[in-house]
Amino acid sequence: MQNNVEFTYYDIDDEEGKKQFYQLRETNPIYDPIKAAGKYGIPTFVIDGEAFVNVMDQQDIILNKLGLK
């Protein structure tokens, strides 16, 4: 926990973390345009089941969901 935000970090260099990321990436339509552009979608934040891929573009939304703004 940091700044009163509980989080789980998945290391995609680790085999289990990589499997979890690819499961999310292959089943969530938010990644369709990212995959079409030949990108991976890293970093990804998942808050209350909602994935955020364009983290810098969605910074205000993410901070609000976390109660930090």
N, C-alpha and C positions, 0 to 999 in steps of 0.2 A: 504494500500500500504506500502510495506517495501522494502528498497533498490531499489526503482523505479520499483518494480515488483508488478503488481496488481494481487490479488488472491482472491479466495472465499474459505472459510473454511467451510466444512460440518461436523458437530458434529454427529457422528454415535450413540451417546447416545441419541440424539434427534430423535423422530419418523420420521420427514420429512427428516433429513439428512440420516438416515438409509435407507429410501425408495429410495432416490436418489442414494446412493451407491449400493444397491442391484440391481437397474435397470441397472446401468452401468455394474456391475459384471455379471449379467445374460445375457446381450446382446453383450458383447465384447469378442471375442475369445481369447484375450490375457490372460483371466482368466482360460481358459480350463485346462492347466497343473497345475495351482495353485489349482483349485477345485479338480482335480484328486489326488493331494497330500494331500488333506484334510485341505488346508490352506484357508485364506480369501482374501489375497491380500491387506493388510493394512501395510504401507501407500500406497496410490495411488496418483500420480500427473497427472493431465490432462492439457496438454499444447496444445493449438490450436487444440483441439479435439482428440489428441493422448494421450492414457493412458500409463503411466509408472508405473510399479508395482515393479520391482526390482530396487528400487531407488538408493541404494548404488552401484549396479553394473552399473547403467546407469548415474551416477553422471555427467560425462563430457558431455554427450549428453544433459542432462537436463540444465546444466549451459549454454551451447552454445545456446540452444533454447531460454533461458531467456535473452541472451545477457550479461551474467555475466562472461563470460570467453573469 
